[in-house]
């Protein structure tokens, strides 16, 4: 395996199915199956899921919530999504534990780095929810922070597209997909891979990011094996 210890970042919209809302059980079951396959292959896995399928903090600002309240509600949405994925992982016969960035017992364990590492070392999928526990930070930032804290090999960002393009492939049929990118080039070309805080954390701590199509069956396994899937963003050219 090229990557033995990974953080899989999923958007909330990804588990919301076609319309990106609510929770699509068939999608969760499929993702759980893909994660179970790599766990059985000996890969240690942490997962961060966004909450946009239930509530996105910035959307709440325009509906009467202040940013802090909105972001807190978004954090709670990520806990719901993580709990849901844990159910489907258990159905696959894979151990899974939900950790939260703020205390939330008995629903989940409070995130403590050493406890998460111990769980992962015993083959448990660590579902890291609640973002960083602070408003004004996205789940991308939370994913990058946890990957750095846990010294993981890479952040694997599962998206609806098969990599990073020089322009929007939905709008530009001539858009070119990158196989590899340096962090420096991605910044220079203003490619929106993750938000800037997350991007900077990964760059400064030399944690590569792989952007790939999570909806293609077998893609996650291909990425951890090092197959030429998606776009690799790293400090190397």
Order of alpha helices (4+ residues) and beta strands (2+ residues): beta-alpha-beta-alpha-alpha-beta-beta-alpha-beta-alpha-beta-beta-beta-beta-alpha-alpha-beta-alpha-beta
